[in-house]
Amino acid sequence: MSNKPKLVLIPSAQGTKFYSVAPLSGVGDFTFSRSGSATRTNSQALIETVESGISRLNYNLISGSVAGCPHHILEPQRTNLIIESQDYSNSGWVVFDATKEPNTITDPSDTNTGCRVTATSGSNKVIQQVVTVTADPSNARVYTGSIYIKSSNTTSCSLRVGDTTTGSQETITISDKWQRFDRQYTLGATFTSIRLGVILDNEDDVIDIAFGQVELGNYATSYIPTQGSIATRNAETCDSDFSSLPTVANTNTVLLKFIPMGIDTDFYELLRFSDGSNEIALEGFAPNNYDIYGSGLTSNGMVDGALSLNADSINTISFSYSGTSLRFSHNGSTIATTAPTGNLPTITEISHSVGGLNPIKIIKLEVYNDFKTQQELNSLTS
């Protein structure tokens, strides 16, 4: 058995594929699909548009600066319900006990659509937009509001997401660098309005804002620009078939370095590993648990108790098996597993395209055709 991976994916370029580092023949390249454009954060921490059908090499921001290696981002369809996400002169953006200066500040895309907001006297000190949504008589719905904020004048303000009378409000720490902040709110079944607002603390506080977004879902996805109407970013998929490569039956090691973004629906997949007939898949379930489920495993999954992973945290997992022997590691530590009920599949295909999907940011993916020791797995994930 070889110690070298048969498939290696390390994101380094955009295109109509995810290009694998190995094999060099291109057999392991992933086809990619998305209808319509989307945005990404580039290596200069700027938001830019990526055209239809082109994958996104995205960078994470920490405290307003690029941090770590790039990743391939795969997101479901989402709609920005803010009518004007960049034009704060629009009447939909209302201020109370504050003034606004639209189109005076360089925004996170390096254009001049940012808005300066200054608090005046009075108790409100807020800029906000209220958007109309459709009532669902049977179900409450979770909405996520997000916006970029910075200031060279103050270090705090509050972000509020809610209906027109109540809401979820949080005091946030801001700096002189653009940072995106988000907040969730569960809207009652019969309610038809959702509000995104930024509240300043004190008279004469000054903040800059840009790129407001309100979307139906439990977490914030990448920015979706709007101009005069709501806008939708379509879902993304990818697939790789490397079945033409030599294999050892029912024996594999998978190494995955990734960032979970959140969970829309329990047991939707992040990545599926299969032999074309049988499959196992990384899935998520509320509130922030992840596990491997599928062929040859009990209904409880691969991990004994599942993994609790925070959204936007960097995680490295590795699992290795031969027949019904199984090992698992997470961030350098041994994770207890549940004994398989049968042989696990020989991995010859990987996909993010089947059924309901939860989002994922892929930093690194390797597939080996061997069975590694626990020490080797812990070394791989350290």
C-alpha positions as CSV (number, residue, x, y, z in Angstrom):
1,M,0.0,0.0,0.0
2,S,1.3,3.4,-0.9
3,N,1.9,6.2,1.6
4,K,1.1,8.8,-1.1
5,P,-2.4,10.1,-1.6
6,K,-4.1,9.1,-4.9
7,L,-6.1,12.3,-4.9
8,V,-5.0,15.7,-3.6
9,L,-7.1,18.9,-3.8
10,I,-5.5,22.2,-2.6
11,P,-7.4,25.2,-3.8
12,S,-5.1,27.6,-5.8
13,A,-7.1,28.8,-8.8
14,Q,-10.5,29.7,-10.1
15,G,-12.1,28.2,-13.2
16,T,-14.7,25.8,-14.5
17,K,-13.2,23.0,-12.3
18,F,-11.5,22.4,-9.0
19,Y,-8.1,21.4,-10.2
20,S,-6.5,18.6,-8.3
21,V,-2.8,18.6,-7.5
22,A,-2.7,14.8,-7.9
23,P,-3.0,12.9,-10.1
24,L,-1.2,15.1,-12.6
25,S,-3.3,13.6,-15.4
26,G,-6.3,15.6,-14.3
27,V,-8.4,12.5,-13.7
28,G,-9.2,13.7,-10.2
29,D,-10.3,17.2,-11.2
30,F,-13.8,18.3,-9.9
31,T,-16.4,19.6,-12.3
32,F,-18.0,22.7,-11.0
33,S,-21.4,24.3,-11.6
34,R,-23.1,27.6,-10.6
35,S,-25.6,29.5,-12.8
36,G,-25.1,33.2,-12.4
37,S,-22.5,35.3,-10.7
38,A,-21.4,35.3,-7.1
39,T,-18.9,37.3,-5.0
40,R,-15.7,36.3,-3.2
41,T,-13.2,37.9,-0.8
42,N,-9.9,38.1,-2.7
43,S,-6.3,38.0,-1.3
44,Q,-6.4,41.8,-0.8
45,A,-9.5,41.5,1.4
46,L,-11.7,43.0,-1.3
47,I,-15.1,41.8,-2.4
48,E,-15.3,41.1,-6.1
49,T,-17.7,39.5,-8.5
50,V,-17.0,36.1,-10.1
51,E,-18.8,35.3,-13.3
52,S,-21.3,32.5,-14.0
53,G,-19.8,29.0,-14.0
54,I,-16.5,30.0,-12.4
55,S,-15.5,28.7,-9.0
56,R,-14.6,31.0,-6.2
57,L,-11.1,31.0,-4.6
58,N,-12.2,32.7,-1.3
59,Y,-10.2,34.0,1.7
60,N,-11.3,34.2,5.3
61,L,-11.1,37.5,7.1
62,I,-10.2,37.8,10.8
63,S,-10.5,41.3,12.3
64,G,-10.7,42.7,8.8
65,S,-7.5,41.1,7.5
66,V,-6.9,38.0,5.3
67,A,-6.0,35.0,7.4
68,G,-4.8,31.6,6.3
69,C,-4.9,29.8,3.0
70,P,-7.6,30.2,0.4
71,H,-10.5,27.8,0.0
72,H,-13.1,26.6,-2.4
73,I,-16.5,27.8,-1.2
74,L,-19.7,25.9,-2.0
75,E,-23.0,27.5,-0.9
76,P,-26.7,26.9,-1.4
77,Q,-29.1,29.2,-3.2
78,R,-29.8,32.4,-1.1
79,T,-31.6,35.7,-1.8
80,N,-30.7,39.1,-0.5
81,L,-34.0,40.7,0.5
82,I,-32.5,44.2,1.0
83,I,-33.7,46.2,-2.0
84,E,-30.6,48.5,-2.2
85,S,-27.6,46.9,-0.6
86,Q,-25.1,49.5,-1.7
87,D,-27.1,52.8,-2.3
88,Y,-27.8,54.2,1.2
89,S,-29.3,57.3,-0.4
90,N,-32.3,55.1,-1.1
91,S,-35.4,55.9,1.0
92,G,-35.5,52.3,2.3
93,W,-32.5,53.2,4.5
94,V,-34.0,55.3,7.3
95,V,-32.2,57.1,10.1
96,F,-33.6,58.1,13.5
97,D,-31.6,60.5,15.7
98,A,-28.7,60.2,13.2
99,T,-27.5,61.6,9.9
100,K,-26.3,59.6,6.8
101,E,-23.8,60.5,4.1
102,P,-24.3,58.0,1.3
103,N,-21.6,57.3,-1.3
104,T,-18.9,59.1,0.6
105,I,-16.8,56.1,1.8
106,T,-14.7,53.5,0.0
107,D,-16.5,50.2,0.5
108,P,-15.1,46.7,0.8
109,S,-15.0,46.4,-3.0
110,D,-12.9,49.5,-3.3
111,T,-15.7,51.6,-4.8
112,N,-17.4,54.6,-3.3
113,T,-20.7,53.2,-2.1
114,G,-20.1,53.2,1.7
115,C,-22.2,55.4,3.9
116,R,-21.1,57.4,6.9
117,V,-23.6,57.6,9.8
118,T,-23.3,60.1,12.7
119,A,-25.3,59.9,15.8
120,T,-27.2,63.0,17.0
121,S,-29.1,63.7,20.2
122,G,-32.1,61.4,21.0
123,S,-32.5,57.9,22.1
124,N,-32.7,56.0,18.8
125,K,-29.4,56.7,16.9
126,V,-30.1,54.1,14.3
127,I,-29.9,53.4,10.6
128,Q,-32.1,50.6,9.4
129,Q,-34.1,49.0,6.5
130,V,-37.3,47.0,6.9
131,V,-38.0,44.4,4.2
132,T,-41.2,42.6,3.4
133,V,-41.4,38.8,3.5
134,T,-44.1,36.3,3.0
135,A,-45.9,34.9,6.0
136,D,-45.9,31.2,6.7
137,P,-48.9,30.3,8.8
138,S,-47.4,27.0,9.8
139,N,-43.8,27.8,10.6
140,A,-41.5,30.4,12.2
141,R,-38.5,31.2,10.0
142,V,-34.9,32.1,10.9
143,Y,-33.5,35.1,9.0
144,T,-29.9,36.3,9.1
145,G,-29.0,39.9,8.8
146,S,-25.4,41.0,8.0
147,I,-23.5,44.2,7.2
148,Y,-20.0,45.5,7.0
149,I,-19.0,48.1,9.6
150,K,-15.9,50.2,10.5
151,S,-15.1,53.3,12.4
152,S,-12.1,55.4,13.3
153,N,-14.2,57.3,15.9
154,T,-15.6,54.6,18.2
155,T,-15.0,51.0,19.1
156,S,-18.6,49.7,19.6
157,C,-22.1,49.8,18.3
158,S,-25.0,47.4,18.1
159,L,-26.4,45.2,15.4
160,R,-30.2,44.5,15.5
161,V,-32.2,42.0,13.4
162,G,-35.8,41.5,14.2
163,D,-39.4,42.4,13.3
164,T,-40.7,45.9,13.4
165,T,-41.3,45.9,17.2
166,T,-38.8,43.4,18.7
167,G,-35.5,41.9,17.7
168,S,-32.2,40.2,18.5
169,Q,-29.7,42.9,19.4
170,E,-26.0,42.5,20.1
171,T,-23.2,45.0,21.1
172,I,-20.2,44.5,18.7
173,T,-16.6,45.6,18.8
174,I,-15.6,47.4,15.7
175,S,-12.3,48.8,14.4
176,D,-11.0,51.0,11.5
177,K,-11.0,48.0,9.2
178,W,-14.1,46.7,7.4
179,Q,-15.6,43.7,9.3
180,R,-18.7,41.8,8.5
181,F,-21.1,41.2,11.4
182,D,-24.2,39.0,11.4
183,R,-27.2,38.2,13.6
184,Q,-30.0,35.7,13.5
185,Y,-33.7,36.2,14.4
186,T,-36.6,33.8,14.4
187,L,-39.6,35.5,12.8
188,G,-43.0,34.5,14.0
189,A,-45.1,32.5,11.5
190,T,-47.6,35.4,10.8
191,F,-45.1,38.2,10.6
192,T,-44.3,39.8,7.3
193,S,-41.5,42.2,8.0
194,I,-37.8,41.8,9.0
195,R,-35.6,44.7,10.0
196,L,-31.8,45.1,9.8
197,G,-30.4,48.0,11.9
198,V,-27.2,49.4,13.2
199,I,-27.5,51.4,16.5
200,L,-24.8,53.9,17.6
201,D,-24.0,54.2,21.3
202,N,-23.5,57.9,21.9
203,E,-24.1,61.3,20.4
204,D,-21.4,62.2,17.9
205,D,-20.3,58.6,17.4
206,V,-19.4,58.0,13.7
207,I,-19.5,54.7,11.8
208,D,-19.2,53.6,8.2
209,I,-21.4,50.9,6.8
210,A,-21.7,48.9,3.5
211,F,-23.2,45.9,1.9
212,G,-26.3,45.2,3.9
213,Q,-27.9,41.8,3.5
214,V,-31.0,39.9,4.9
215,E,-31.5,36.3,3.9
216,L,-33.7,33.4,4.9
217,G,-31.5,30.9,6.7
218,N,-29.6,30.1,9.9
219,Y,-26.2,31.6,8.9
220,A,-24.7,34.4,6.7
221,T,-23.6,33.4,3.2
222,S,-21.4,35.4,0.9
223,Y,-22.5,38.9,-0.1
224,I,-25.2,39.3,-2.8
225,P,-25.3,42.8,-4.3
226,T,-28.8,44.3,-5.0
227,Q,-29.8,47.3,-7.1
228,G,-33.5,48.2,-6.9
229,S,-34.8,44.7,-6.3
230,I,-33.9,41.5,-4.4
231,A,-31.2,39.3,-5.9
232,T,-30.4,35.6,-5.8
233,R,-27.1,33.7,-5.9
234,N,-27.7,30.2,-7.2
235,A,-26.5,27.0,-5.6
236,E,-23.1,25.5,-6.4
237,T,-22.1,21.9,-7.0
238,C,-19.0,19.9,-7.7
239,D,-18.2,16.3,-8.6
240,S,-15.0,14.2,-9.1
241,D,-14.9,10.6,-10.6
242,F,-11.5,9.0,-10.3
243,S,-12.7,5.4,-10.7
244,S,-10.1,4.8,-13.4
245,L,-7.3,4.9,-10.9
246,P,-6.1,1.6,-9.2
247,T,-7.9,0.8,-5.9
248,V,-7.7,-1.5,-2.9
249,A,-11.2,-2.7,-2.1
250,N,-12.9,-1.2,0.9
251,T,-9.7,0.5,2.1
252,N,-9.4,4.2,2.3
253,T,-8.1,7.2,4.3
254,V,-9.6,10.6,3.8
255,L,-8.1,13.8,5.1
256,L,-10.3,16.9,5.0
257,K,-9.4,20.4,6.1
258,F,-12.5,22.6,6.0
259,I,-14.5,25.4,7.5
260,P,-18.2,24.6,8.3
261,M,-20.5,27.6,7.7
262,G,-23.6,26.5,9.4
263,I,-26.6,24.1,9.0
264,D,-29.8,24.9,7.2
265,T,-31.4,21.5,7.4
266,D,-30.5,18.5,9.6
267,F,-28.5,15.7,7.8
268,Y,-28.0,17.6,4.6
269,E,-24.6,16.7,3.1
270,L,-21.4,18.7,2.9
271,L,-19.4,16.1,1.0
272,R,-20.2,12.6,-0.3
273,F,-17.7,9.8,-0.8
274,S,-18.8,6.8,-2.8
275,D,-18.0,3.9,-5.1
276,G,-20.8,4.8,-7.5
277,S,-23.3,2.6,-5.6
278,N,-22.6,2.8,-1.9
279,E,-21.7,6.0,-0.1
280,I,-20.7,7.7,3.1
281,A,-21.2,11.5,3.6
282,L,-20.1,14.3,5.9
283,E,-23.4,15.7,7.2
284,G,-24.5,18.3,9.7
285,F,-27.3,18.5,12.2
286,A,-28.5,21.2,14.7
287,P,-27.1,23.1,16.3
288,N,-23.5,22.6,15.2
289,N,-22.9,18.8,15.1
290,Y,-21.2,16.9,12.3
291,D,-20.7,13.2,11.5
292,I,-20.2,10.7,8.7
293,Y,-23.3,8.6,7.8
294,G,-24.0,6.1,5.1
295,S,-23.4,2.6,3.8
296,G,-21.8,0.2,6.2
297,L,-22.4,2.4,9.2
298,T,-25.0,2.3,12.0
299,S,-27.7,5.0,12.0
300,N,-25.7,6.8,14.7
301,G,-22.9,7.5,12.3
302,M,-19.2,7.0,12.3
303,V,-18.3,9.1,15.3
304,D,-19.3,8.0,18.8
305,G,-21.3,11.1,19.8
306,A,-20.6,13.3,16.7
307,L,-18.3,16.4,16.5
308,S,-19.4,19.8,17.7
309,L,-17.8,22.3,15.4
310,N,-18.3,26.1,15.5
311,A,-19.3,27.8,12.3
312,D,-16.3,29.5,10.6
313,S,-13.8,27.5,12.6
314,I,-11.0,25.7,10.8
315,N,-11.1,21.9,11.3
316,T,-9.0,19.0,10.0
317,I,-10.6,15.5,10.2
318,S,-9.3,12.2,9.0
319,F,-10.9,8.8,8.9
320,S,-9.3,5.5,7.8
321,Y,-10.8,2.1,7.4
322,S,-10.1,-1.4,6.0
323,G,-13.2,-3.5,5.8
324,T,-14.9,-3.0,9.1
325,S,-11.8,-1.7,11.0
326,L,-12.2,2.1,11.5
327,R,-10.2,5.0,13.0
328,F,-11.0,8.7,13.2
329,S,-9.0,11.9,14.2
330,H,-9.9,15.5,14.6
331,N,-7.3,18.3,15.0
332,G,-4.7,16.0,16.2
333,S,-6.8,14.0,18.7
334,T,-8.2,10.5,18.6
335,I,-12.0,10.4,18.3
336,A,-13.9,7.4,19.4
337,T,-15.9,5.6,16.6
338,T,-19.0,3.5,16.3
339,A,-18.2,0.0,14.9
340,P,-19.4,-0.4,11.3
341,T,-22.1,-2.8,10.4
342,G,-20.3,-3.9,7.2
343,N,-17.6,-3.0,4.7
344,L,-17.3,0.7,3.9
345,P,-17.2,1.7,0.3
346,T,-14.1,2.0,-1.9
347,I,-13.9,5.7,-2.6
348,T,-13.8,6.4,-6.3
349,E,-16.1,9.5,-6.4
350,I,-16.5,12.6,-4.3
351,S,-19.4,15.0,-4.7
352,H,-21.3,18.0,-3.4
353,S,-24.3,17.7,-5.6
354,V,-26.7,15.1,-4.3
355,G,-29.9,16.0,-2.5
356,G,-30.1,18.7,0.1
357,L,-26.7,20.4,0.8
358,N,-25.1,22.3,3.6
359,P,-22.3,24.8,2.8
360,I,-18.6,24.0,3.1
361,K,-15.3,25.8,2.6
362,I,-12.7,23.3,1.4
363,I,-9.1,24.1,2.3
364,K,-7.5,20.7,1.6
365,L,-8.7,17.2,0.6
366,E,-6.7,14.1,0.2
367,V,-7.7,10.5,-0.4
368,Y,-5.4,7.5,0.2
369,N,-5.9,3.9,-0.7
370,D,-4.5,2.5,2.5
371,F,-5.3,1.9,6.2
372,K,-3.4,4.2,8.5
373,T,-2.5,3.9,12.2
374,Q,-4.1,6.1,14.7
375,Q,-0.8,7.8,15.2
376,E,-0.5,8.5,11.5
377,L,-4.1,10.0,11.5
378,N,-3.4,12.2,14.4
379,S,-0.2,13.4,12.7
380,L,-2.1,14.2,9.5
381,T,-4.7,16.3,11.4
382,S,-2.3,18.2,13.7
